[in-house]
Amino acid sequence: MAKLLYGFSCSVDGFIAGPGGDMSWLTPYLGPDQLVDELIPEIGSLLVGRRTFGGDDPHRGDPEREGKAFGGGWEGPQVVLTHRPAAPVPGVTFVDNLVGAVTAAKEAAGDRYVNVLGADIARQCLEAGLLDEILAMPVPVLLGDGVRMFDHPGGKPVGLELLRPNWYRVVR
């Protein structure tokens, strides 16, 4: 059975995107990464938030990599959680509710991971008790502002169990 993994690159101060969702901060740090290379074959599908799906791309301007998951390093089914109608996109399923989106992504993933992309959808999965694991891949930069990897003002602490460096199981 597929597990939901919130895997992301982030600044050392905890931002996954700059102000307004800007991803250009990540561009200088893209390149070979052993952890990402090991992770990619373990991903069976993506569960993507609407803002992330339609947002900025650190590969912008690179015609071979722009608009592709992991810069073209991964291909497969994507499920986008959205409450706004969207034009059909090959390989992408649009779903308007969290449980339906998670179910579709898990079915598509088989026995591999569903990689969750987007801070808000990850927060929703966590609050609903659906998120299984978190992989934080820190990048050596401080952004100071932007989209936090996890933001829930007034929320209560979430326990995590270390599985290996930067990889955690959500304690329920």
ABEGO torsion letter per residue (X at the ends): XBBBBBBBBBBAAGBABBBGGBAAAAAAABEBBAAAAAAAAABABBBBBAAAAABBBAABGBAAABGBBGGGABBEBBBBBBABBBBBBBGBBBBABAAAAAAAAAAAAEABBBBBBEAAAAAAAAAAGABABBBBBBBBBBAGBEBBABBBBGBBBBBBBBABBGBBBBBX
